[in-house]
Amino acid sequence: MANEQNLMPIQEVNSRRTREQHSEDSRKGGKRSAEVRRQRKAMKEQMEMLLSLPFNLKDRNGNDLADMLSELGIEKENIDNQMAIIISLWKTAINSGSTQQIQAVREIREIVKDEQTVNDDNRVQIINDLPRDDEDDES
C-alpha cells in the first residue's frame, strides 16, 4: 500500500503543475501506451506465425511425432503447431490420471463454444407470458 504521507489530493497535484507540464506528461503517457500496443501486436503476430508453422518435433526415442498424430486420422498437411497444442490439450482431458484433466476439459469447452452460446450466456432473458391489461378489456 502507498505511504499515506506521500499521497496528495488531485487538486493539489494539479495546482503544483503547469499546463505545459501536464501536457508533457500526458504526451509521454500516450507515447508509452502506443509503444506497448505495438509490442503486444508484434508478439501476437509472432505467436500466430509460430502456431502456423509445420509441426516437426521428435520424441525422446527419435520418433516423428507428426506420424503419431497422423495415426489419429489427421492428414499430415493439417498438422501444425497449433494442432499439436490442441491434441496435447485433448490428451490431457482424456487422461483420467491427470490432475489437470478438469481444467483441460474446461479449456476445450471454451474453445468450442460458439458465438450464439457466448451471447446467450451473457444476457438475462425475461419471458413475459402474463396477459396484458388491454387484452382483458376487449373480452
N, C-alpha and C positions, 0 to 999 in steps of 0.2 A: 504494500500500500504506500501511497505517496506520503512524503513527510508533510504533515499538516501546516507546518510553518512556511513551507515553500509555495503553498497554494495561494493564488490571488483571484479575486473576482474578475470576470472577463472585462467588466467596465474599467477596472483599474489597470489591467494589462493594456487595453486599447488606448487609455489616456496617456500611457507612457510611450507608445509607439507612434511615429508619424505615419501619415497616409502612405508615404513612399516606402517606409519600412514594411508596412503591412502588404503593400502591393508586391514588393520584392519577395517576401516570404511566401505569398500566395503563388507567385510565378515559379519559385523553386519547388514548391509542393506539386504544382502541375507538371513540371518537367520530370520530376521523380516518378510521379504516377504514370506518365506516358512511358517512361523507361521500363518500369515494372510490367506494364501491359505488353510492351514489345517482347520482353524476355519470356513472359508466360506464353505468348502466341508462338514464339520461336520454339519453345520447349514442346508445346502441343504438336506443332508441325513435325518436329523431330521424332516424337513418340509415334505419331501416325505413320511416318515413313518406316520406322523400325518395325512396327507391328505388321506392315505390309510386305516386308522382306520375306523371301523364301525361308522355310524352317529347315535347317540342315545340321542339327546337333546330333551327337552320338552319345550313347550311354557309356557306362564305365567299361563295358566289355567291347566297345568299339562298334556296336550295332547301330545302324542308322535308325534314329527314332522316327523319321518320316515313314519308313517301311512299316514300323509297328502301328503308326497312326492310319496308314492306308489299309491295314488289316481290319480296321473298324468300319471300312466301307467308304472312306473319304478319298476322293481322287487326289493323286499326288500334286496336281497343279493347284488344288484348293488348300493345300496345307501351307499356311504361312505362320508367322509368329503369333498372330492374334488367334488363329485356330488352335495352336498348341496351348496357349494360355487357357482358352475356353475348355479344351479337353482336360487339362490339368484340374481345372475347377470342377468339371463333371466327375472326374475320377475321385476327387476329394469328397464330393457329395454322395457318391455311391459306396464309398469305403466305410462300412459300419464301424470299423475300429478307430476311425479318425476323430480326434477331439474337435476339429474344425468343421465337421460334417454339417452341423446345423447352419453355421454361418455361410458355408458354400451353397447350401440349398437356398437360403435367403437371397444370396447374391444372384443365383441363377434365376430365381423368380423375378428379381428386379430387372434383370437383363431382358427377359422375355415378355415383360409387362408391356402391353400395347398402349397406345396413346389414349384410347377410349377408357380403358381401365383406370389409367392415371387420372384422367379428368373426372371420372365418376367418383373416385375415392376422395377427391379433394373438395367436393362441394356437398352441401346439405340439400337433400331433395325434400320438398314439402308437398305432400299429397293432400289436397283439399277435396274430399268426397262428400262434404256436408252440403245439403241443399241450400241454395241462396234464398234470401228473404223474398226477392221479387218473383221467384218461381212459385212460392206458396200463395202469393196474392192472386195469381192467374187461375188457380184451381177453384 
